[in-house]
Amino acid sequence: QVQLVESGGGLVQPGGSLRLSCAASGFTFRHYAMSWYRQAPGKERELVAAITSAITSTSGSTNYADSVKGRFTISRDNAKNTVYLQMNSLKPDDTAVYYCHANSAVFTNHYWGQGTQVTVSS
């Protein structure tokens, strides 16, 4: 049974930090590119950050949305089947539900987590 379980969301003041975690199970984690998306009320889901799988030539490469560059960092621990999103200097515009996404580097299957709420407010 495939599971992506996000944690670490919550309420934080502007300028604060949070670290999101996504624990994966039920598939070969290292074979999957991992991403974080977010969706704010009334807006479309958008890509926040991504990291390549461990089996590609660009293993561990990352990319970020322009709006979070320099503030957010995505990382993965293949031994723990977990991907992280370190979020610093948070802004009210970062308020959204954050979703973990796994995309196979070998096949076409992909998976979504259930989401975790991040609220940035004073």
C-alpha positions as CSV (number, residue, x, y, z in Angstrom):
1,Q,0.0,0.0,0.0
2,V,1.5,3.3,-1.1
3,Q,1.5,6.1,1.4
4,L,2.9,9.6,1.5
5,V,2.4,11.1,4.9
6,E,3.2,14.8,5.4
7,S,3.9,16.4,8.8
8,G,5.3,19.6,10.2
9,G,2.7,22.1,9.1
10,G,1.2,24.6,11.4
11,L,0.8,28.3,12.3
12,V,3.9,30.5,12.2
13,Q,4.6,34.2,12.3
14,P,6.0,36.1,9.3
15,G,9.7,35.6,9.2
16,G,9.5,32.3,11.0
17,S,10.5,28.8,9.9
18,L,9.0,25.4,9.5
19,R,10.3,22.1,8.3
20,L,7.9,19.8,6.5
21,S,8.5,16.0,6.3
22,C,7.0,13.5,4.0
23,A,7.4,9.8,4.9
24,A,7.0,7.4,2.0
25,S,6.2,3.7,2.1
26,G,4.9,1.1,-0.3
27,F,7.2,1.9,-3.2
28,T,10.9,2.1,-4.0
29,F,11.5,5.6,-2.8
30,R,15.0,6.1,-4.3
31,H,13.5,5.5,-7.8
32,Y,11.2,8.4,-7.5
33,A,11.7,12.1,-8.0
34,M,10.1,13.9,-5.1
35,S,8.4,17.3,-5.1
36,W,6.5,19.7,-2.9
37,Y,3.4,21.5,-4.2
38,R,1.1,23.9,-2.6
39,Q,-2.4,25.2,-3.1
40,A,-3.7,28.3,-1.6
41,P,-7.5,29.0,-1.3
42,G,-8.9,30.0,-4.7
43,K,-5.7,29.3,-6.5
44,E,-4.3,26.4,-8.6
45,R,-1.8,23.9,-7.2
46,E,1.7,25.0,-7.9
47,L,5.1,23.4,-7.8
48,V,7.3,24.7,-4.9
49,A,10.4,22.5,-5.1
50,A,11.6,19.3,-6.6
51,I,14.5,16.9,-6.2
52,T,15.5,14.2,-8.6
53,S,15.6,10.5,-7.9
54,A,18.7,8.6,-6.8
55,I,18.9,6.6,-10.0
56,T,19.2,9.5,-12.6
57,S,22.4,11.0,-13.8
58,T,21.4,14.2,-12.1
59,S,20.7,12.5,-8.8
60,G,19.9,14.9,-6.0
61,S,19.4,17.9,-8.3
62,T,16.9,20.5,-7.1
63,N,14.8,23.2,-8.6
64,Y,12.5,25.8,-7.0
65,A,9.7,28.2,-7.8
66,D,11.0,31.7,-8.2
67,S,8.9,32.8,-5.2
68,V,10.7,30.5,-2.8
69,K,14.3,30.6,-4.1
70,G,16.7,31.4,-1.4
71,R,14.2,30.7,1.4
72,F,13.1,27.1,0.9
73,T,15.4,24.0,0.7
74,I,14.2,20.5,-0.4
75,S,16.2,17.5,0.6
76,R,15.8,13.7,0.8
77,D,17.0,10.9,2.9
78,N,16.8,7.7,0.9
79,A,17.7,5.6,3.9
80,K,14.7,6.9,5.8
81,N,12.4,7.2,2.7
82,T,11.7,10.8,3.6
83,V,11.7,14.1,1.8
84,Y,11.9,17.4,3.6
85,L,11.1,21.0,2.9
86,Q,12.9,23.5,5.1
87,M,11.0,26.8,4.9
88,N,12.7,30.0,6.2
89,S,11.7,33.7,6.1
90,L,8.1,32.7,5.7
91,K,5.6,35.2,4.3
92,P,1.8,35.4,4.5
93,D,1.8,34.5,0.8
94,D,3.3,31.1,1.7
95,T,0.0,30.2,3.4
96,A,-1.3,27.1,1.7
97,V,-1.9,23.4,1.9
98,Y,1.5,21.7,1.1
99,Y,1.4,18.4,-0.7
100,C,4.2,15.8,-1.2
101,H,4.4,14.2,-4.7
102,A,6.3,11.2,-5.9
103,N,7.0,10.7,-9.6
104,S,8.6,7.5,-10.9
105,A,11.9,7.8,-12.8
106,V,11.2,4.5,-14.4
107,F,7.5,4.1,-15.0
108,T,4.5,6.5,-15.4
109,N,3.0,6.1,-11.9
110,H,2.9,8.9,-9.4
111,Y,1.5,9.5,-6.0
112,W,0.2,12.3,-3.8
113,G,0.1,12.8,-0.1
114,Q,-2.9,14.1,1.8
115,G,-1.5,17.6,2.4
116,T,-0.5,19.6,5.5
117,Q,-1.7,23.1,6.2
118,V,0.9,25.9,6.6
119,T,-0.5,29.3,7.8
120,V,1.8,32.3,8.1
121,S,0.1,35.0,10.1
122,S,0.7,37.4,12.9
